[in-house]
Amino acid sequence: MGRKSGLRIIVAGMASLPESARRASLYRRAVERAFATSKKRFRGEVNVIFLGRAEMLRMNRHYLGHDYDTDVIAFPHDRPHGIIGDDFPLGDIIVSSWMTRSQAREIGHSVATESATLVVHGALHLLGHDDHREKNRKRMFKVQDRVVASLLV
């Protein structure tokens, strides 16, 4: 279940993906490899959750105040002071299965590839990467592209 890296990675909601993209091991590797790009070592739990369009839109409205479709949302969790143990949640990566299918069609690659890309993107956000400023976006996408390429070999 993604334990060799010190991460416990849970993948849920894959029924909203086409059968060819229901590849939990790919998404676990995506998180592990994204986290491996950090000099810091992490132990704990990361949840990867695929949601349909309506559920994702509700999440985006409720938590971020955005009234539009989005492809991925990452929610990092802070470890409360004094908490010891390896199974503390590090964060959640919420992926829109609807946007994944749409973007895969637009870009011309598989839904599994697009899903893995979005999972890596979310994991990098959990690590603190920011894509709001151009300089940071370029840096983040360079790391993202390298991780995704390593998954597809």
SULVEN-V304142 format. One record per residue. RES is the residue in one small letter. SS is DSSP state (helix for helix, strand for strand, loop for the rest). PHI is phi in radians with two decimals (999 if undefined). Layout:
RES	SS	PHI
RES	SS	PHI
//
This chain:
m	loop	999
g	loop	1.40
r	loop	-1.61
k	loop	-1.07
s	loop	-1.55
g	loop	1.57
l	strand	-1.84
r	strand	-1.86
i	strand	-2.01
i	strand	-1.90
v	strand	-2.00
a	strand	-2.38
g	loop	1.44
m	helix	-1.18
a	helix	-1.07
s	helix	-1.41
l	loop	-1.73
p	loop	-1.08
e	helix	-0.94
s	helix	-1.13
a	helix	-1.82
r	loop	-1.47
r	loop	-2.24
a	helix	-0.94
s	helix	-1.11
l	helix	-1.11
y	helix	-1.27
r	helix	-1.15
r	helix	-1.09
a	helix	-1.04
v	helix	-1.15
e	helix	-1.01
r	helix	-1.25
a	helix	-1.13
f	helix	-1.16
a	helix	-1.20
t	loop	-1.33
s	loop	-1.55
k	loop	-1.22
k	loop	-1.38
r	loop	-1.75
f	loop	-2.00
r	loop	-2.30
g	strand	2.55
e	strand	-1.93
v	strand	-2.17
n	strand	-1.82
v	strand	-1.98
i	strand	-2.21
f	strand	-1.67
l	strand	-2.19
g	loop	-1.28
r	helix	-1.05
a	helix	-1.10
e	helix	-1.14
m	helix	-1.18
l	helix	-1.10
r	helix	-1.07
m	helix	-1.08
n	helix	-1.10
r	helix	-1.16
h	helix	-1.15
y	helix	-1.59
l	helix	-2.01
g	loop	1.24
h	loop	-1.80
d	loop	-1.82
y	loop	-2.72
d	loop	-1.19
t	loop	-2.44
d	loop	-1.59
v	strand	-2.64
i	strand	-2.27
a	strand	-2.03
f	strand	-2.06
p	strand	-1.28
h	loop	-1.91
d	loop	-1.54
r	loop	-1.40
p	loop	-1.03
h	loop	-0.96
g	loop	1.58
i	loop	-1.38
i	loop	-2.11
g	loop	2.38
d	loop	-1.63
d	loop	-1.75
f	loop	-1.23
p	strand	-1.10
l	strand	-1.56
g	strand	2.93
d	strand	-2.12
i	strand	-2.03
i	strand	-1.85
v	strand	-2.07
s	strand	-1.42
s	helix	-1.18
w	helix	-1.16
m	helix	-1.15
t	helix	-1.05
r	helix	-1.10
s	helix	-1.10
q	helix	-1.20
a	helix	-1.08
r	helix	-1.07
e	helix	-1.10
i	helix	-1.42
g	loop	1.64
h	loop	-2.24
s	loop	-1.26
v	helix	-1.12
a	helix	-1.09
t	helix	-1.11
e	helix	-1.15
s	helix	-1.08
a	helix	-1.09
t	helix	-1.05
l	helix	-1.20
v	helix	-1.12
v	helix	-1.05
h	helix	-1.01
g	helix	-1.10
a	helix	-1.10
l	helix	-1.13
h	helix	-1.09
l	helix	-1.06
l	loop	-1.39
g	loop	1.86
h	loop	-1.15
d	loop	-2.22
d	loop	-2.08
h	loop	-1.45
r	loop	-1.80
e	helix	-0.94
k	helix	-1.06
n	helix	-1.20
r	helix	-1.07
k	helix	-1.05
r	helix	-1.09
m	helix	-1.10
f	helix	-1.20
k	helix	-1.13
v	helix	-1.13
q	helix	-1.00
d	helix	-1.08
r	helix	-1.13
v	helix	-1.14
v	helix	-1.08
a	helix	-1.05
s	helix	-1.21
l	helix	-1.36
l	loop	-1.68
v	loop	-1.35
//
